[in-house]
């Protein structure tokens, strides 16, 4: 029995391929999954076939006991099988995210209102005005222009009453936006304003990517809450179940931090080792999910409260996520928005 057979605990029979595990089992089209098993490569070092339902995916790396396959653009959720020497393996299920809108330019998390409508930005290059700054995607996934006038709309957040707030990295202003799309200034002078988030007391926090987290009280008094290392693109903010603020800010390093900021502004490193971490969100169990790279693999990374990290969704270009009703999630890349059924309940935001 070979090393791979001993690891798997069973011997490959008659050369038929066998899948022991697939990770991650959630992916966007174009994402890469790792298949572990035995007999996964045909004789004469030819490449195996990997089929996602009726569609064949490309094989990036293959060996007898593991292979890496890319999810084809036309794949849907369903079984994945490996074929070698005219024989098919057992099937494992892979959930593939469904694209619901493209030709966008999100730079942070999408946001959902109380009715389940999705809001996503077309942020554009800094200093360039685009025809539509924010799009609204309704429950039927119809995409409509929502806000036209804002320059470089960046992050979107809703308070408990359903009032929308949007930051602009162009002018350092946070705007209130009414349901009819009319906007008014809520706070100015926020530097290069990027990520925004509410705490349980309805204070609003704004990340100035040049190194400051501002706290805006309900009476609109502004305080410097914490200082961090500058980011090359944005700060992304989310409050955890314990009332701590979690922050990502991509730098030139491929080994970036997720910071935890206590209620009084003390900063510590919660997790170190992500590549270009961006949008983040918590589930109801207190696990943190970050759009980032882990060990060179891009997707949605889960970090437990104990600091254990794993890649949960594979996908290129991911910049953010938002949990949606029905144990699902909306995933944003730098050009599109996807829906995925995930069996994870998001944490109520802002946390009670």
ZADO-1210 file (C-alpha; in nm, 4 decimals, padded with zeros to 6 digits):
<atoms>
<atom x="00.0000" y="00.0000" z="00.0000" code="UNK" pos="1"/>
<atom x="00.1414" y="00.3394" z="-00.0991" code="UNK" pos="2"/>
<atom x="00.1756" y="00.6475" z="00.1179" code="UNK" pos="3"/>
<atom x="-00.1378" y="00.8096" z="-00.0256" code="UNK" pos="4"/>
<atom x="-00.3370" y="00.4890" z="00.0355" code="UNK" pos="5"/>
<atom x="-00.2205" y="00.4749" z="00.3967" code="UNK" pos="6"/>
<atom x="-00.3231" y="00.8389" z="00.4443" code="UNK" pos="7"/>
<atom x="-00.6692" y="00.7720" z="00.2990" code="UNK" pos="8"/>
<atom x="-00.7088" y="00.4520" z="00.4988" code="UNK" pos="9"/>
<atom x="-00.8194" y="00.2408" z="00.2005" code="UNK" pos="10"/>
<atom x="-00.6543" y="00.0865" z="-00.1026" code="UNK" pos="11"/>
<atom x="-00.7543" y="00.1936" z="-00.4510" code="UNK" pos="12"/>
<atom x="-00.9305" y="-00.0978" z="-00.6242" code="UNK" pos="13"/>
<atom x="-00.8675" y="-00.1773" z="-00.9926" code="UNK" pos="14"/>
<atom x="-00.7457" y="00.1766" z="-01.0624" code="UNK" pos="15"/>
<atom x="-01.0913" y="00.3295" z="-01.0296" code="UNK" pos="16"/>
<atom x="-01.0663" y="00.6908" z="-00.9107" code="UNK" pos="17"/>
<atom x="-01.2009" y="00.7661" z="-00.5653" code="UNK" pos="18"/>
<atom x="-01.2790" y="01.1084" z="-00.4144" code="UNK" pos="19"/>
<atom x="-01.2298" y="01.1281" z="-00.0385" code="UNK" pos="20"/>
<atom x="-01.2830" y="01.5036" z="00.0046" code="UNK" pos="21"/>
<atom x="-01.3329" y="01.8292" z="-00.1823" code="UNK" pos="22"/>
<atom x="-01.2247" y="02.1630" z="-00.0370" code="UNK" pos="23"/>
<atom x="-01.3631" y="02.4124" z="-00.0419" code="UNK" pos="24"/>
<atom x="-01.7030" y="02.2772" z="-00.1422" code="UNK" pos="25"/>
<atom x="-01.8301" y="02.6280" z="-00.2295" code="UNK" pos="26"/>
<atom x="-01.6955" y="02.8283" z="-00.5196" code="UNK" pos="27"/>
<atom x="-01.7533" y="03.0997" z="-00.7743" code="UNK" pos="28"/>
<atom x="-01.7167" y="03.0225" z="-01.1438" code="UNK" pos="29"/>
<atom x="-01.3434" y="03.0480" z="-01.2086" code="UNK" pos="30"/>
<atom x="-01.2542" y="02.9455" z="-00.8532" code="UNK" pos="31"/>
<atom x="-01.0268" y="02.6512" z="-00.7817" code="UNK" pos="32"/>
<atom x="-01.1100" y="02.3480" z="-00.5676" code="UNK" pos="33"/>
<atom x="-00.8802" y="02.0779" z="-00.4298" code="UNK" pos="34"/>
<atom x="-00.9930" y="01.7174" z="-00.4720" code="UNK" pos="35"/>
<atom x="-00.8243" y="01.4575" z="-00.2493" code="UNK" pos="36"/>
<atom x="-00.8521" y="01.0848" z="-00.3057" code="UNK" pos="37"/>
<atom x="-00.6802" y="00.7984" z="-00.4856" code="UNK" pos="38"/>
<atom x="-00.6338" y="00.6899" z="-00.8448" code="UNK" pos="39"/>
<atom x="-00.6969" y="01.0464" z="-00.9616" code="UNK" pos="40"/>
<atom x="-00.4440" y="01.0479" z="-01.2462" code="UNK" pos="41"/>
<atom x="-00.4567" y="00.8134" z="-01.5468" code="UNK" pos="42"/>
<atom x="-00.1685" y="00.5981" z="-01.6566" code="UNK" pos="43"/>
<atom x="00.1143" y="00.7492" z="-01.8624" code="UNK" pos="44"/>
<atom x="00.0812" y="01.0729" z="-01.6640" code="UNK" pos="45"/>
<atom x="-00.2118" y="01.1958" z="-01.8726" code="UNK" pos="46"/>
<atom x="-00.4501" y="01.4448" z="-01.7175" code="UNK" pos="47"/>
<atom x="-00.7783" y="01.3284" z="-01.5668" code="UNK" pos="48"/>
<atom x="-01.1180" y="01.4695" z="-01.6525" code="UNK" pos="49"/>
<atom x="-01.3094" y="01.6636" z="-01.3884" code="UNK" pos="50"/>
<atom x="-01.6769" y="01.7185" z="-01.4580" code="UNK" pos="51"/>
<atom x="-01.9037" y="01.9619" z="-01.2786" code="UNK" pos="52"/>
<atom x="-02.2392" y="01.8117" z="-01.3686" code="UNK" pos="53"/>
<atom x="-02.2361" y="01.8055" z="-01.7485" code="UNK" pos="54"/>
<atom x="-01.9563" y="02.0604" z="-01.7848" code="UNK" pos="55"/>
<atom x="-01.5869" y="01.9799" z="-01.7870" code="UNK" pos="56"/>
<atom x="-01.3536" y="02.1884" z="-01.5747" code="UNK" pos="57"/>
<atom x="-00.9853" y="02.2517" z="-01.6394" code="UNK" pos="58"/>
<atom x="-00.7249" y="02.0670" z="-01.4341" code="UNK" pos="59"/>
<atom x="-00.4543" y="02.2932" z="-01.2935" code="UNK" pos="60"/>
<atom x="-00.2453" y="02.0333" z="-01.1084" code="UNK" pos="61"/>
<atom x="-00.2917" y="01.6572" z="-01.0891" code="UNK" pos="62"/>
<atom x="-00.1362" y="01.3633" z="-00.9075" code="UNK" pos="63"/>
<atom x="-00.2579" y="01.0234" z="-00.7966" code="UNK" pos="64"/>
<atom x="-00.3882" y="01.1425" z="-00.4606" code="UNK" pos="65"/>
<atom x="-00.4937" y="01.5037" z="-00.5231" code="UNK" pos="66"/>
<atom x="-00.5753" y="01.7470" z="-00.7992" code="UNK" pos="67"/>
<atom x="-00.6743" y="02.1090" z="-00.8337" code="UNK" pos="68"/>
<atom x="-00.9531" y="02.1925" z="-01.0765" code="UNK" pos="69"/>
<atom x="-01.0971" y="02.5238" z="-01.1922" code="UNK" pos="70"/>
<atom x="-01.4745" y="02.5639" z="-01.1821" code="UNK" pos="71"/>
<atom x="-01.5976" y="02.6387" z="-01.5367" code="UNK" pos="72"/>
<atom x="-01.7932" y="02.9578" z="-01.6013" code="UNK" pos="73"/>
<atom x="-02.1110" y="02.7682" z="-01.6940" code="UNK" pos="74"/>
<atom x="-02.1058" y="02.5338" z="-01.3925" code="UNK" pos="75"/>
<atom x="-02.3989" y="02.5103" z="-01.1525" code="UNK" pos="76"/>
<atom x="-02.4307" y="02.3530" z="-00.8088" code="UNK" pos="77"/>
<atom x="-02.4225" y="01.9749" z="-00.8233" code="UNK" pos="78"/>
<atom x="-02.1956" y="01.6717" z="-00.8348" code="UNK" pos="79"/>
<atom x="-01.8279" y="01.6785" z="-00.9275" code="UNK" pos="80"/>
<atom x="-01.6644" y="01.3569" z="-01.0504" code="UNK" pos="81"/>
<atom x="-01.3181" y="01.2586" z="-01.1712" code="UNK" pos="82"/>
<atom x="-01.2738" y="01.0387" z="-01.4769" code="UNK" pos="83"/>
<atom x="-00.9618" y="00.8296" z="-01.5480" code="UNK" pos="84"/>
<atom x="-00.9089" y="00.5400" z="-01.7897" code="UNK" pos="85"/>
<atom x="-01.2757" y="00.5395" z="-01.8840" code="UNK" pos="86"/>
<atom x="-01.3921" y="00.5046" z="-01.5231" code="UNK" pos="87"/>
<atom x="-01.5739" y="00.7601" z="-01.3090" code="UNK" pos="88"/>
<atom x="-01.5232" y="00.8271" z="-00.9407" code="UNK" pos="89"/>
<atom x="-01.7875" y="00.8660" z="-00.6766" code="UNK" pos="90"/>
<atom x="-01.9520" y="01.2103" z="-00.6714" code="UNK" pos="91"/>
<atom x="-01.9115" y="01.4964" z="-00.4247" code="UNK" pos="92"/>
<atom x="-02.1381" y="01.8003" z="-00.4202" code="UNK" pos="93"/>
<atom x="-01.9969" y="02.1443" z="-00.4957" code="UNK" pos="94"/>
<atom x="-02.2131" y="02.4555" z="-00.4502" code="UNK" pos="95"/>
<atom x="-02.1443" y="02.7125" z="-00.7210" code="UNK" pos="96"/>
<atom x="-02.2423" y="03.0768" z="-00.6713" code="UNK" pos="97"/>
<atom x="-02.4947" y="03.2183" z="-00.9192" code="UNK" pos="98"/>
<atom x="-02.4109" y="03.5512" z="-01.0867" code="UNK" pos="99"/>
<atom x="-02.6945" y="03.8016" z="-01.0460" code="UNK" pos="100"/>
<atom x="-02.5400" y="04.1265" z="-01.1742" code="UNK" pos="101"/>
<atom x="-02.2284" y="04.2275" z="-01.3638" code="UNK" pos="102"/>
<atom x="-02.0637" y="04.5364" z="-01.5144" code="UNK" pos="103"/>
<atom x="-02.0302" y="04.6813" z="-01.1639" code="UNK" pos="104"/>
<atom x="-01.7380" y="04.8105" z="-00.9580" code="UNK" pos="105"/>
<atom x="-01.7769" y="04.7222" z="-00.5898" code="UNK" pos="106"/>
<atom x="-01.4818" y="04.8036" z="-00.3647" code="UNK" pos="107"/>
<atom x="-01.6392" y="04.6827" z="-00.0379" code="UNK" pos="108"/>
<atom x="-01.9266" y="04.4712" z="00.0935" code="UNK" pos="109"/>
<atom x="-02.2659" y="04.4829" z="-00.0735" code="UNK" pos="110"/>
<atom x="-02.5469" y="04.5827" z="00.1637" code="UNK" pos="111"/>
<atom x="-02.9039" y="04.4624" z="00.2184" code="UNK" pos="112"/>
<atom x="-03.1977" y="04.6638" z="00.3489" code="UNK" pos="113"/>
<atom x="-03.4767" y="04.5304" z="00.5731" code="UNK" pos="114"/>
<atom x="-03.6736" y="04.4149" z="00.2679" code="UNK" pos="115"/>
<atom x="-03.3856" y="04.2136" z="00.1223" code="UNK" pos="116"/>
<atom x="-03.2963" y="04.4533" z="-00.1575" code="UNK" pos="117"/>
<atom x="-02.9256" y="04.4485" z="-00.2426" code="UNK" pos="118"/>
<atom x="-02.7230" y="04.7658" z="-00.2909" code="UNK" pos="119"/>
<atom x="-02.3870" y="04.7680" z="-00.4620" code="UNK" pos="120"/>
<atom x="-02.1590" y="05.0438" z="-00.5845" code="UNK" pos="121"/>
<atom x="-02.0015" y="05.1336" z="-00.9137" code="UNK" pos="122"/>
<atom x="-01.7194" y="05.3169" z="-00.7437" code="UNK" pos="123"/>
<atom x="-01.4978" y="05.4010" z="-01.0400" code="UNK" pos="124"/>
<atom x="-01.1414" y="05.5372" z="-01.0344" code="UNK" pos="125"/>
<atom x="-01.0824" y="05.8040" z="-00.7709" code="UNK" pos="126"/>
<atom x="-01.1835" y="06.1449" z="-00.8954" code="UNK" pos="127"/>
<atom x="-01.3854" y="06.0108" z="-01.1867" code="UNK" pos="128"/>
<atom x="-01.7622" y="06.0577" z="-01.1913" code="UNK" pos="129"/>
<atom x="-01.9622" y="05.7615" z="-01.3157" code="UNK" pos="130"/>
<atom x="-02.3209" y="05.7711" z="-01.4503" code="UNK" pos="131"/>
<atom x="-02.4573" y="05.5549" z="-01.1647" code="UNK" pos="132"/>
<atom x="-02.2880" y="05.5408" z="-00.8231" code="UNK" pos="133"/>
<atom x="-02.5128" y="05.2781" z="-00.6568" code="UNK" pos="134"/>
<atom x="-02.7344" y="05.0108" z="-00.8083" code="UNK" pos="135"/>
<atom x="-03.0342" y="04.8468" z="-00.6396" code="UNK" pos="136"/>
<atom x="-03.1022" y="04.4771" z="-00.6993" code="UNK" pos="137"/>
<atom x="-03.4519" y="04.3693" z="-00.5937" code="UNK" pos="138"/>
<atom x="-03.5769" y="04.0277" z="-00.4797" code="UNK" pos="139"/>
<atom x="-03.6216" y="03.9201" z="-00.8428" code="UNK" pos="140"/>
<atom x="-03.2615" y="04.0235" z="-00.9179" code="UNK" pos="141"/>
<atom x="-03.3735" y="04.3119" z="-01.1363" code="UNK" pos="142"/>
<atom x="-03.0926" y="04.5681" z="-01.1433" code="UNK" pos="143"/>
<atom x="-03.1882" y="04.9357" z="-01.1400" code="UNK" pos="144"/>
<atom x="-02.9935" y="05.2614" z="-01.0954" code="UNK" pos="145"/>
<atom x="-03.0459" y="05.3987" z="-00.7438" code="UNK" pos="146"/>
<atom x="-02.8030" y="05.6882" z="-00.6900" code="UNK" pos="147"/>
<atom x="-02.6432" y="05.8987" z="-00.9605" code="UNK" pos="148"/>
<atom x="-02.4692" y="06.1983" z="-00.8116" code="UNK" pos="149"/>
<atom x="-02.2058" y="06.0686" z="-00.5690" code="UNK" pos="150"/>
<atom x="-01.8360" y="06.0621" z="-00.6569" code="UNK" pos="151"/>
<atom x="-01.6566" y="05.7354" z="-00.5716" code="UNK" pos="152"/>
<atom x="-01.9241" y="05.5738" z="-00.3554" code="UNK" pos="153"/>
<atom x="-01.7304" y="05.3309" z="-00.1383" code="UNK" pos="154"/>
<atom x="-01.9023" y="05.1602" z="00.1568" code="UNK" pos="155"/>
<atom x="-02.2725" y="05.1245" z="00.2382" code="UNK" pos="156"/>
<atom x="-02.4313" y="05.0637" z="00.5794" code="UNK" pos="157"/>
<atom x="-02.7827" y="05.0754" z="00.7247" code="UNK" pos="158"/>
<atom x="-02.8737" y="05.1777" z="01.0775" code="UNK" pos="159"/>
<atom x="-03.1393" y="04.9973" z="01.2828" code="UNK" pos="160"/>
<atom x="-03.4135" y="05.2182" z="01.1418" code="UNK" pos="161"/>
<atom x="-03.3175" y="05.1317" z="00.7848" code="UNK" pos="162"/>
<atom x="-03.1495" y="05.4624" z="00.7042" code="UNK" pos="163"/>
<atom x="-02.8756" y="05.4239" z="00.4433" code="UNK" pos="164"/>
<atom x="-02.5285" y="05.5752" z="00.4875" code="UNK" pos="165"/>
<atom x="-02.2616" y="05.5826" z="00.2161" code="UNK" pos="166"/>
<atom x="-01.8980" y="05.6903" z="00.2332" code="UNK" pos="167"/>
<atom x="-01.7115" y="05.8664" z="-00.0462" code="UNK" pos="168"/>
<atom x="-01.3381" y="05.8182" z="-00.0710" code="UNK" pos="169"/>
<atom x="-01.3287" y="06.1172" z="-00.3038" code="UNK" pos="170"/>
<atom x="-01.4375" y="06.3952" z="-00.0669" code="UNK" pos="171"/>
<atom x="-01.4115" y="06.2278" z="00.2760" code="UNK" pos="172"/>
<atom x="-01.7850" y="06.2668" z="00.3406" code="UNK" pos="173"/>
<atom x="-02.0401" y="06.0220" z="00.4745" code="UNK" pos="174"/>
<atom x="-02.3820" y="06.0794" z="00.3205" code="UNK" pos="175"/>
<atom x="-02.7327" y="05.9881" z="00.4310" code="UNK" pos="176"/>
<atom x="-02.9353" y="05.8571" z="00.1388" code="UNK" pos="177"/>
<atom x="-03.3164" y="05.8540" z="00.1397" code="UNK" pos="178"/>
<atom x="-03.5224" y="05.5706" z="-00.0185" code="UNK" pos="179"/>
<atom x="-03.5839" y="05.7942" z="-00.3204" code="UNK" pos="180"/>
<atom x="-03.2097" y="05.8402" z="-00.3734" code="UNK" pos="181"/>
<atom x="-03.1874" y="06.1934" z="-00.2368" code="UNK" pos="182"/>
<atom x="-02.8651" y="06.2403" z="-00.0430" code="UNK" pos="183"/>
<atom x="-02.7449" y="06.4805" z="00.2238" code="UNK" pos="184"/>
<atom x="-02.4151" y="06.5199" z="00.4088" code="UNK" pos="185"/>
<atom x="-02.3984" y="06.3450" z="00.7477" code="UNK" pos="186"/>
<atom x="-02.0306" y="06.3973" z="00.8379" code="UNK" pos="187"/>
<atom x="-01.7416" y="06.5646" z="00.6559" code="UNK" pos="188"/>
<atom x="-01.3641" y="06.5712" z="00.6895" code="UNK" pos="189"/>
<atom x="-01.3171" y="06.1951" z="00.7171" code="UNK" pos="190"/>
<atom x="-00.9953" y="06.1925" z="00.5109" code="UNK" pos="191"/>
<atom x="-01.0064" y="05.9123" z="00.2516" code="UNK" pos="192"/>
<atom x="-01.3330" y="05.7723" z="00.3885" code="UNK" pos="193"/>
<atom x="-01.3769" y="05.4027" z="00.3124" code="UNK" pos="194"/>
<atom x="-01.5335" y="05.1377" z="00.5420" code="UNK" pos="195"/>
<atom x="-01.8248" y="05.2274" z="00.7713" code="UNK" pos="196"/>
<atom x="-02.0075" y="05.0330" z="01.0449" code="UNK" pos="197"/>
<atom x="-02.2499" y="05.0924" z="01.3327" code="UNK" pos="198"/>
<atom x="-02.1991" y="04.9709" z="01.6890" code="UNK" pos="199"/>
<atom x="-02.4776" y="04.8502" z="01.9177" code="UNK" pos="200"/>
<atom x="-02.5359" y="05.2061" z="02.0439" code="UNK" pos="201"/>
<atom x="-02.5789" y="05.3380" z="01.6883" code="UNK" pos="202"/>
<atom x="-02.2497" y="05.5263" z="01.6808" code="UNK" pos="203"/>
<atom x="-02.1064" y="05.5278" z="01.3289" code="UNK" pos="204"/>
<atom x="-01.7408" y="05.4394" z="01.2665" code="UNK" pos="205"/>
<atom x="-01.5564" y="05.5520" z="00.9564" code="UNK" pos="206"/>
<atom x="-01.2229" y="05.4215" z="00.8313" code="UNK" pos="207"/>
<atom x="-00.9893" y="05.6837" z="00.6835" code="UNK" pos="208"/>
<atom x="-00.7467" y="05.4622" z="00.4969" code="UNK" pos="209"/>
<atom x="-00.4588" y="05.6995" z="00.5688" code="UNK" pos="210"/>
<atom x="-00.4562" y="05.5721" z="00.9276" code="UNK" pos="211"/>
<atom x="-00.7570" y="05.6781" z="01.1381" code="UNK" pos="212"/>
<atom x="-01.0820" y="05.5229" z="01.2579" code="UNK" pos="213"/>
<atom x="-01.3323" y="05.7982" z="01.3386" code="UNK" pos="214"/>
<atom x="-01.6283" y="05.7594" z="01.5740" code="UNK" pos="215"/>
<atom x="-01.9368" y="05.9690" z="01.5022" code="UNK" pos="216"/>
<atom x="-02.1865" y="05.9865" z="01.7879" code="UNK" pos="217"/>
<atom x="-02.5602" y="06.0130" z="01.7265" code="UNK" pos="218"/>
<atom x="-02.5361" y="06.3866" z="01.7938" code="UNK" pos="219"/>
<atom x="-02.2700" y="06.3961" z="01.5168" code="UNK" pos="220"/>
<atom x="-01.9789" y="06.4744" z="01.7445" code="UNK" pos="221"/>
<atom x="-01.6658" y="06.3298" z="01.5858" code="UNK" pos="222"/>
<atom x="-01.3835" y="06.1589" z="01.7774" code="UNK" pos="223"/>
<atom x="-01.0611" y="05.9885" z="01.6757" code="UNK" pos="224"/>
<atom x="-01.1317" y="05.6348" z="01.7936" code="UNK" pos="225"/>
<atom x="-00.8159" y="05.4471" z="01.6893" code="UNK" pos="226"/>
<atom x="-00.5110" y="05.4755" z="01.4651" code="UNK" pos="227"/>
<atom x="-00.3734" y="05.1998" z="01.2417" code="UNK" pos="228"/>
<atom x="-00.1164" y="05.1514" z="00.9695" code="UNK" pos="229"/>
<atom x="-00.2273" y="05.3149" z="00.6426" code="UNK" pos="230"/>
<atom x="-00.3867" y="05.0998" z="00.3726" code="UNK" pos="231"/>
<atom x="-00.3129" y="05.1115" z="00.0021" code="UNK" pos="232"/>
<atom x="-00.6823" y="05.0795" z="-00.0840" code="UNK" pos="233"/>
<atom x="-00.9361" y="05.0907" z="00.2015" code="UNK" pos="234"/>
<atom x="-01.0266" y="05.0060" z="00.5569" code="UNK" pos="235"/>
<atom x="-01.3124" y="04.7571" z="00.5898" code="UNK" pos="236"/>
<atom x="-01.5047" y="04.7504" z="00.9198" code="UNK" pos="237"/>
<atom x="-01.7389" y="04.5089" z="01.0985" code="UNK" pos="238"/>
<atom x="-01.8500" y="04.4746" z="01.4589" code="UNK" pos="239"/>
<atom x="-01.8273" y="04.1352" z="01.6241" code="UNK" pos="240"/>
<atom x="-02.0749" y="03.9851" z="01.8725" code="UNK" pos="241"/>
<atom x="-01.8703" y="04.1055" z="02.1710" code="UNK" pos="242"/>
<atom x="-01.8819" y="04.4712" z="02.0672" code="UNK" pos="243"/>
<atom x="-01.5269" y="04.4816" z="01.9322" code="UNK" pos="244"/>
<atom x="-01.4569" y="04.6438" z="01.5974" code="UNK" pos="245"/>
<atom x="-01.2714" y="04.4322" z="01.3403" code="UNK" pos="246"/>
<atom x="-01.0740" y="04.6032" z="01.0659" code="UNK" pos="247"/>
<atom x="-00.8912" y="04.4960" z="00.7528" code="UNK" pos="248"/>
<atom x="-00.6705" y="04.7249" z="00.5470" code="UNK" pos="249"/>
<atom x="-00.4755" y="04.5776" z="00.2576" code="UNK" pos="250"/>
<atom x="-00.1108" y="04.6790" z="00.2409" code="UNK" pos="251"/>
<atom x="00.1781" y="04.5907" z="00.0087" code="UNK" pos="252"/>
<atom x="00.2423" y="04.2829" z="00.2236" code="UNK" pos="253"/>
<atom x="00.1018" y="03.9401" z="00.1351" code="UNK" pos="254"/>
<atom x="00.0785" y="03.8643" z="00.5079" code="UNK" pos="255"/>
<atom x="-00.1743" y="04.1202" z="00.6342" code="UNK" pos="256"/>
<atom x="-00.3614" y="04.1479" z="00.9632" code="UNK" pos="257"/>
<atom x="-00.7173" y="04.1483" z="01.0796" code="UNK" pos="258"/>
<atom x="-00.7214" y="04.3984" z="01.3651" code="UNK" pos="259"/>
<atom x="-00.9463" y="04.3942" z="01.6708" code="UNK" pos="260"/>
<atom x="-01.0239" y="04.7317" z="01.8257" code="UNK" pos="261"/>
<atom x="-01.1688" y="04.7292" z="02.1770" code="UNK" pos="262"/>
<atom x="-01.4538" y="04.9540" z="02.2974" code="UNK" pos="263"/>
<atom x="-01.2055" y="05.2183" z="02.4121" code="UNK" pos="264"/>
<atom x="-00.9879" y="05.2147" z="02.1007" code="UNK" pos="265"/>
<atom x="-00.7155" y="04.9695" z="02.1999" code="UNK" pos="266"/>
<atom x="-00.5794" y="04.7904" z="01.8920" code="UNK" pos="267"/>
<atom x="-00.4575" y="04.4308" z="01.8778" code="UNK" pos="268"/>
<atom x="-00.3947" y="04.1775" z="01.6015" code="UNK" pos="269"/>
<atom x="-00.6762" y="03.9215" z="01.5833" code="UNK" pos="270"/>
<atom x="-00.5308" y="03.7242" z="01.2932" code="UNK" pos="271"/>
<atom x="-00.2150" y="03.7584" z="01.0858" code="UNK" pos="272"/>
<atom x="-00.1477" y="03.5910" z="00.7542" code="UNK" pos="273"/>
<atom x="-00.4040" y="03.6991" z="00.4918" code="UNK" pos="274"/>
<atom x="-00.3301" y="03.8326" z="00.1473" code="UNK" pos="275"/>
<atom x="-00.5123" y="04.1565" z="00.0593" code="UNK" pos="276"/>
<atom x="-00.7989" y="04.1176" z="00.3097" code="UNK" pos="277"/>
<atom x="-01.1028" y="04.3301" z="00.2268" code="UNK" pos="278"/>
<atom x="-01.4749" y="04.3096" z="00.3145" code="UNK" pos="279"/>
<atom x="-01.5719" y="04.1142" z="00.6259" code="UNK" pos="280"/>
<atom x="-01.8847" y="03.9917" z="00.8058" code="UNK" pos="281"/>
<atom x="-01.9796" y="03.7764" z="01.1063" code="UNK" pos="282"/>
<atom x="-02.2135" y="03.4805" z="01.1317" code="UNK" pos="283"/>
<atom x="-02.4484" y="03.4168" z="01.4230" code="UNK" pos="284"/>
<atom x="-02.1887" y="03.1868" z="01.5865" code="UNK" pos="285"/>
<atom x="-01.9251" y="03.4589" z="01.6004" code="UNK" pos="286"/>
<atom x="-01.7120" y="03.3313" z="01.3123" code="UNK" pos="287"/>
<atom x="-01.5565" y="03.5983" z="01.0937" code="UNK" pos="288"/>
<atom x="-01.5588" y="03.5757" z="00.7137" code="UNK" pos="289"/>
<atom x="-01.3150" y="03.7829" z="00.5088" code="UNK" pos="290"/>
<atom x="-01.2659" y="03.8290" z="00.1346" code="UNK" pos="291"/>
<atom x="-00.8935" y="03.7511" z="00.1201" code="UNK" pos="292"/>
<atom x="-00.6223" y="03.5082" z="00.0149" code="UNK" pos="293"/>
<atom x="-00.5113" y="03.2309" z="00.2478" code="UNK" pos="294"/>
<atom x="-00.1888" y="03.0489" z="00.1608" code="UNK" pos="295"/>
<atom x="-00.2120" y="03.1958" z="-00.1889" code="UNK" pos="296"/>
<atom x="-00.5719" y="03.0845" z="-00.2513" code="UNK" pos="297"/>
<atom x="-00.8308" y="03.3598" z="-00.3039" code="UNK" pos="298"/>
<atom x="-01.1863" y="03.3470" z="-00.1750" code="UNK" pos="299"/>
<atom x="-01.3832" y="03.3846" z="00.1457" code="UNK" pos="300"/>
<atom x="-01.1778" y="03.2897" z="00.4508" code="UNK" pos="301"/>
<atom x="-01.3471" y="03.1796" z="00.7739" code="UNK" pos="302"/>
<atom x="-01.1712" y="03.2687" z="01.0999" code="UNK" pos="303"/>
<atom x="-01.3110" y="03.1149" z="01.4181" code="UNK" pos="304"/>
<atom x="-01.3206" y="03.3056" z="01.7491" code="UNK" pos="305"/>
<atom x="-01.0123" y="03.1004" z="01.8447" code="UNK" pos="306"/>
<atom x="-00.8237" y="03.2292" z="01.5392" code="UNK" pos="307"/>
<atom x="-00.8360" y="02.9167" z="01.3198" code="UNK" pos="308"/>
<atom x="-00.8562" y="03.0044" z="00.9491" code="UNK" pos="309"/>
<atom x="-00.9841" y="02.8035" z="00.6511" code="UNK" pos="310"/>
<atom x="-01.0864" y="02.8810" z="00.2941" code="UNK" pos="311"/>
<atom x="-01.4646" y="02.8330" z="00.2726" code="UNK" pos="312"/>
<atom x="-01.5453" y="02.9734" z="-00.0728" code="UNK" pos="313"/>
<atom x="-01.3048" y="02.9757" z="-00.3661" code="UNK" pos="314"/>
<atom x="-01.3211" y="03.2659" z="-00.6070" code="UNK" pos="315"/>
<atom x="-01.1069" y="03.5244" z="-00.7810" code="UNK" pos="316"/>
<atom x="-01.1495" y="03.8991" z="-00.7405" code="UNK" pos="317"/>
<atom x="-01.3683" y="03.8835" z="-00.4299" code="UNK" pos="318"/>
<atom x="-01.3885" y="04.2134" z="-00.2407" code="UNK" pos="319"/>
<atom x="-01.6741" y="04.1610" z="00.0047" code="UNK" pos="320"/>
<atom x="-01.9809" y="03.9731" z="00.1221" code="UNK" pos="321"/>
<atom x="-02.3103" y="04.0184" z="00.3032" code="UNK" pos="322"/>
<atom x="-02.5216" y="03.7505" z="00.4649" code="UNK" pos="323"/>
<atom x="-02.8763" y="03.7343" z="00.3287" code="UNK" pos="324"/>
<atom x="-03.2061" y="03.5842" z="00.4479" code="UNK" pos="325"/>
<atom x="-03.2562" y="03.2108" z="00.4096" code="UNK" pos="326"/>
<atom x="-02.9029" y="03.1160" z="00.5129" code="UNK" pos="327"/>
<atom x="-02.7430" y="03.2533" z="00.1998" code="UNK" pos="328"/>
<atom x="-02.4901" y="03.5185" z="00.1091" code="UNK" pos="329"/>
<atom x="-02.4265" y="03.7851" z="-00.1508" code="UNK" pos="330"/>
<atom x="-02.0670" y="03.7835" z="-00.2731" code="UNK" pos="331"/>
<atom x="-01.9120" y="04.0801" z="-00.4503" code="UNK" pos="332"/>
<atom x="-01.6154" y="04.0643" z="-00.6850" code="UNK" pos="333"/>
<atom x="-01.4558" y="04.3745" z="-00.8324" code="UNK" pos="334"/>
<atom x="-01.6988" y="04.3573" z="-01.1268" code="UNK" pos="335"/>
<atom x="-02.0028" y="04.1483" z="-01.0326" code="UNK" pos="336"/>
<atom x="-02.2365" y="04.0221" z="-00.7602" code="UNK" pos="337"/>
<atom x="-02.3182" y="03.6559" z="-00.6919" code="UNK" pos="338"/>
<atom x="-02.5704" y="03.4675" z="-00.4775" code="UNK" pos="339"/>
<atom x="-02.4815" y="03.1478" z="-00.2928" code="UNK" pos="340"/>
<atom x="-02.6886" y="02.9168" z="-00.0740" code="UNK" pos="341"/>
<atom x="-02.4542" y="02.8636" z="00.2187" code="UNK" pos="342"/>
<atom x="-02.6474" y="02.7265" z="00.5191" code="UNK" pos="343"/>
<atom x="-02.4947" y="02.9953" z="00.7408" code="UNK" pos="344"/>
<atom x="-02.6977" y="03.2434" z="00.9441" code="UNK" pos="345"/>
<atom x="-02.5472" y="03.5895" z="00.9469" code="UNK" pos="346"/>
<atom x="-02.5212" y="03.7918" z="01.2657" code="UNK" pos="347"/>
<atom x="-02.7839" y="04.0613" z="01.3058" code="UNK" pos="348"/>
<atom x="-02.6283" y="04.3985" z="01.2289" code="UNK" pos="349"/>
<atom x="-02.5768" y="04.6144" z="01.4166" code="UNK" pos="350"/>
<atom x="-02.5315" y="04.3560" z="01.6961" code="UNK" pos="351"/>
<atom x="-02.7819" y="04.3691" z="01.9772" code="UNK" pos="352"/>
</atoms>
